[in-house]
């Protein structure tokens, strides 16, 4: 491995972390905390590496914050069920795989958290629009320019970085910050 590749990557990651909007992260934390406190559902989705990150974050919400059996959040990853996703992709189109699931399970007052490197994936944009039309609060962890999703999120956390891997790294970093915040509040 080239040492310069590692140094450049870490420098870019460090610079992007230092530019994070802490106020935006705190606002998303407030929204997620309120959903947990009010027994609302939290839906999370993403594509590719962002799908894996959405699954990871749901794990942290369901179990990682729990102080006791049953003490976690009501959280569902719309990226997790391969049978449902492939059925929907085949029957109605890949651009509706998240929307169709949210339409069955979501209710007004719930929260949708989208993880997207580009903010321009049609399935992300469609689920954001559905959520907004149905009183589901939309939060997003978005890279690059934030794409079209930036304006569709009620509470975006934007990573202004032109690098998919760093954007995905920061999805996990911010997800873990939210998890630690929830865990500390449940401990009180």
N, C-alpha and C positions, 0 to 999 in steps of 0.2 A: 504494500500500500504506500502511496505517496504521502509523506508527512504533510505536504502542502495541502492536499485535499482535506485531511483531518483538521488542520489548523484553520483553513478557510471556512469549513462547515461549522466548527465550534465558534469561530468569531461571528459568523452570521447569526447563529443561534443565540449567542450571548447578547448581541446588539438588538435582536428582535425581542428577546425577553425583557431587556432594559426599557424598551419602548412600549411595553404592554400598558393598556389603559386599565389601571387598577379600579377606577370608578365603575367602568363597564362590567368588570368581573364582579365587583361588589353588588351591582344591580341585579345581575343574573343570579347571584347567590341569594339575594332577597327573594326573588321570584321562585326559585327552587325551594327555599326554606318555607315560604308561604304555602306552596303546593303540598309539601310534606305535612305542615301543621294543619292544613285544611282537608287532609285525606284525599287530595286530588291525585290524578295519575300524571306521570311524567313519561312522555314518549321521546325516544331518541332515535336518530337515523343518520346514515351516511353511506357513501359508496366506497368500495375498495378498502384502503387503509383506514379511511374515516368510518367505514362500517365496523371494522374491528375495534376502533376506538369507541364507537357508540356502544358496542357490546360490553366493552371493558367498563365504561362509565356506568352502565346499568348494573353491572356486577357490584360496583362500589356503592350504588344507591340502595340496592336490594339487601346486600349483606354487609358491605364495608362500613356503613354508618350505624349498623344495628348494635345496640347495647344488650339486646335480648332477642330470643326467638320471636319473630314477627315484628320486630322493631324497626325494620328498614322502610324504605320508601316504596310506594306503588309505582314501579318503573318498568317499562317495556321497551325493548329494542325492536324497532320495526325492520331492522336489518338482520335479525337473527334466525327467522324461520325459513329455511331453504325451500321447503315444500310450498309454503304460501307465496313466497317471492317468485319462484319459477312458474307457479300456476298463474299468478297475476301477470307476470311478464309475457307469458304465452297467450293468455286469453284477452287481456285488455291493454297490454303494452308496458314496457319497462318504465315509462314515464309516469305510471300510476301505481307502482308497487307500494309506495308508502301512503299515498292518499287513500287508497282503497282500505288499507288496514286501519288507518286513523278514523275513517268514516264509520267503521264498525265499532271501534272501541273508545273513541274520544268523546268527551262531553265538554260543554261550556265550563270554563274555569280550569281546565287541565292545562298542561304545559307541553309544548313541543320544543325540543332542542335539536337543531340540525348541525351536523358536523360536515363542513364542505371546504375542500381546498380552494376551489375556484368560485363557488357561490353561483354557478351557472348551470348545474345539472338539472335537466327538465324534471326529474322526479323530486328533487329538492324544492324547486320553484312551485311545482304543483301542490305538494303537501303544505308548503308555507301558505299558499293562497287559500287552500281548503281550511286550514287552521284559522286564519284571519277571518274568513267568512263565517266561522262557526264559534267565535268567542273563545278560541284556544290561544293562549299567549305563546308567541314565537320568540325563542332565543336562538342565537346562532354563534358558532365558532367558525369564522370564515377567514381564509387566506387570500393571497393575491390582492386584487382590488376590492374583494368582497362580492364582486359580481352583482347580478340582479337581486340576489338574496339579501344583500346588505339593506336595501330599502324595504324589504318584505319582513324583516325581523323587527319585532317590537324592541328587543334588547340584544343588539349584536355585540360580540367581542371580535374585533377585527385584528388579524395578524397581518400587518402590511409588509409581507415578505413574498418575493417572487420565487418561492421554492416549496414544492409540494411536501417534501419530507420534513422540513422545518415547520410548516403549517400543521402537519399531522403530529409532530412532536409536541407542539404547543397545545393542541387539543387535549392531549393527555395531561400536560402540566396544569392547565386551567381546570380540567376535570378533577384532578387531585386536590387542587386548592379548594374547589367547591366541596369535595368530599370531606376534607379536614374541617372546614367550617361547619358543615352539618354535624359531623361527629362531635365537635366541641360543644355545639349547642345542645345536642341530645344528652351529653354527659352532665349537664347542669341540672 
